[in-house]
Amino acid sequence: MFTHDELEVYVLAQDFSDKIWFTVEQWPPFPKFGLGRQLTDSSDSISSNIAGSYGRYFFKENIKFCFYSRGSILETKNHLLKAAKRNLVDSVTYNELTHELKIVHRNLNGYIKFLRESDYNTNKKTNKPINE
């Protein structure tokens, strides 16, 4: 059986949030426990919502949680910009992390497109579940 651990977008999001964690871990206490906490929470939420979406019974529910994940991507992008403006990350690190975040975003959009097409091709009267 296929699990969420095997989804490329999930793996990318997990790796990204680990990089955020190790970046924030090096910050001084005040920003670490302020902006750093928000940044790690939002980046962790990306993969968490993908995992949560995979556990949903119907395509539409799965897509809904992917949209939550997409919101977390934009929230993370906002926190990264603040971190760069406050000199918590240098421009090289900022560019690397935002580039990786774009890749996660692109992959998530592809996954959402796949789910929408799968939902469209499913018999609407029975609304067959996914993950069988």
KOLMARNU-789569 format. One record per residue (C-alpha): x, y negated, z. Coordinates in nm, 3 decimals, m for minus. Example, Ala and Ser with C-alpha at 12.3 -4.5 7.8 and 13.67 -1.06 7.14 Angstrom:
+---------+---------+---------+
|       X |       Y |       Z |
+---------+---------+---------+
|   1.230 |   0.450 |   0.780 |
|   1.367 |   0.106 |   0.714 |
+---------+---------+---------+
//
This chain:
+---------+---------+---------+
|       X |       Y |       Z |
+---------+---------+---------+
|   0.000 |   0.000 |   0.000 |
|   0.120 |  m0.348 |  m0.089 |
|   0.165 |  m0.583 |   0.209 |
|   0.214 |  m0.957 |   0.245 |
|   0.582 |  m0.895 |   0.331 |
|   0.631 |  m0.802 |  m0.033 |
|   0.482 |  m1.123 |  m0.177 |
|   0.758 |  m1.336 |  m0.325 |
|   0.595 |  m1.658 |  m0.207 |
|   0.575 |  m1.526 |   0.148 |
|   0.943 |  m1.426 |   0.151 |
|   1.045 |  m1.765 |   0.009 |
|   0.836 |  m1.946 |   0.271 |
|   0.984 |  m1.737 |   0.552 |
|   1.339 |  m1.807 |   0.435 |
|   1.262 |  m2.177 |   0.403 |
|   1.121 |  m2.203 |   0.755 |
|   1.430 |  m2.028 |   0.893 |
|   1.650 |  m2.290 |   0.723 |
|   1.439 |  m2.565 |   0.878 |
|   1.472 |  m2.402 |   1.220 |
|   1.850 |  m2.382 |   1.203 |
|   1.870 |  m2.740 |   1.075 |
|   1.651 |  m2.880 |   1.354 |
|   1.832 |  m2.669 |   1.614 |
|   2.139 |  m2.891 |   1.564 |
|   1.956 |  m3.219 |   1.630 |
|   1.987 |  m3.420 |   1.952 |
|   1.714 |  m3.352 |   2.214 |
|   1.480 |  m3.649 |   2.153 |
|   1.430 |  m3.597 |   1.776 |
|   1.449 |  m3.217 |   1.816 |
|   1.149 |  m3.212 |   2.046 |
|   0.957 |  m3.485 |   1.860 |
|   0.987 |  m3.481 |   1.484 |
|   1.182 |  m3.154 |   1.492 |
|   0.894 |  m2.973 |   1.658 |
|   0.649 |  m3.107 |   1.400 |
|   0.882 |  m3.009 |   1.116 |
|   0.933 |  m2.654 |   1.242 |
|   0.562 |  m2.611 |   1.313 |
|   0.456 |  m2.725 |   0.967 |
|   0.721 |  m2.518 |   0.790 |
|   0.631 |  m2.209 |   0.997 |
|   0.266 |  m2.268 |   0.910 |
|   0.338 |  m2.222 |   0.538 |
|   0.423 |  m1.852 |   0.567 |
|   0.177 |  m1.798 |   0.854 |
|  m0.115 |  m1.911 |   0.639 |
|   0.003 |  m1.697 |   0.348 |
|   0.008 |  m1.397 |   0.582 |
|  m0.332 |  m1.495 |   0.717 |
|  m0.470 |  m1.530 |   0.368 |
|  m0.352 |  m1.185 |   0.272 |
|  m0.551 |  m1.035 |   0.557 |
|  m0.878 |  m1.186 |   0.434 |
|  m1.138 |  m0.959 |   0.284 |
|  m1.253 |  m1.166 |  m0.012 |
|  m1.065 |  m1.364 |  m0.277 |
|  m1.229 |  m1.694 |  m0.184 |
|  m1.120 |  m1.658 |   0.179 |
|  m0.768 |  m1.571 |   0.066 |
|  m0.755 |  m1.881 |  m0.155 |
|  m0.885 |  m2.100 |   0.128 |
|  m0.593 |  m2.001 |   0.351 |
|  m0.352 |  m2.059 |   0.065 |
|  m0.486 |  m2.414 |   0.047 |
|  m0.405 |  m2.451 |   0.419 |
|  m0.054 |  m2.335 |   0.336 |
|  m0.033 |  m2.591 |   0.057 |
|  m0.132 |  m2.861 |   0.305 |
|   0.149 |  m2.746 |   0.532 |
|   0.391 |  m2.779 |   0.242 |
|   0.298 |  m3.144 |   0.197 |
|   0.312 |  m3.203 |   0.573 |
|   0.661 |  m3.050 |   0.579 |
|   0.768 |  m3.270 |   0.289 |
|   0.652 |  m3.575 |   0.485 |
|   0.846 |  m3.468 |   0.795 |
|   1.159 |  m3.406 |   0.587 |
|   1.136 |  m3.756 |   0.442 |
|   1.111 |  m3.901 |   0.793 |
|   1.410 |  m3.693 |   0.903 |
|   1.614 |  m3.826 |   0.611 |
|   1.514 |  m4.187 |   0.677 |
|   1.609 |  m4.145 |   1.044 |
|   1.949 |  m3.999 |   0.949 |
|   1.871 |  m3.659 |   1.102 |
|   1.954 |  m3.483 |   0.775 |
|   2.205 |  m3.601 |   0.517 |
|   2.108 |  m3.655 |   0.154 |
|   2.257 |  m3.324 |   0.040 |
|   2.059 |  m3.124 |   0.297 |
|   1.745 |  m3.325 |   0.222 |
|   1.777 |  m3.260 |  m0.152 |
|   1.842 |  m2.888 |  m0.099 |
|   1.547 |  m2.846 |   0.135 |
|   1.304 |  m3.044 |  m0.080 |
|   1.415 |  m2.845 |  m0.385 |
|   1.347 |  m2.517 |  m0.202 |
|   1.012 |  m2.653 |  m0.085 |
|   0.919 |  m2.730 |  m0.447 |
|   0.997 |  m2.369 |  m0.538 |
|   0.774 |  m2.243 |  m0.258 |
|   0.501 |  m2.485 |  m0.372 |
|   0.527 |  m2.367 |  m0.733 |
|   0.512 |  m2.003 |  m0.628 |
|   0.214 |  m2.067 |  m0.404 |
|   0.029 |  m2.239 |  m0.689 |
|   0.101 |  m1.934 |  m0.906 |
|  m0.034 |  m1.703 |  m0.635 |
|  m0.349 |  m1.917 |  m0.604 |
|  m0.394 |  m1.901 |  m0.983 |
|  m0.358 |  m1.521 |  m0.970 |
|  m0.621 |  m1.501 |  m0.694 |
|  m0.862 |  m1.727 |  m0.884 |
|  m0.825 |  m1.516 |  m1.198 |
|  m0.872 |  m1.200 |  m0.994 |
|  m1.186 |  m1.346 |  m0.836 |
|  m1.318 |  m1.449 |  m1.177 |
|  m1.263 |  m1.098 |  m1.312 |
|  m1.431 |  m0.935 |  m1.011 |
|  m1.793 |  m0.838 |  m1.029 |
|  m1.968 |  m1.137 |  m0.869 |
|  m2.264 |  m0.936 |  m0.743 |
|  m2.057 |  m0.706 |  m0.527 |
|  m1.777 |  m0.954 |  m0.451 |
|  m1.533 |  m0.666 |  m0.426 |
|  m1.274 |  m0.704 |  m0.153 |
|  m0.904 |  m0.734 |  m0.217 |
|  m0.628 |  m0.531 |  m0.055 |
|  m0.798 |  m0.194 |  m0.106 |
+---------+---------+---------+
//
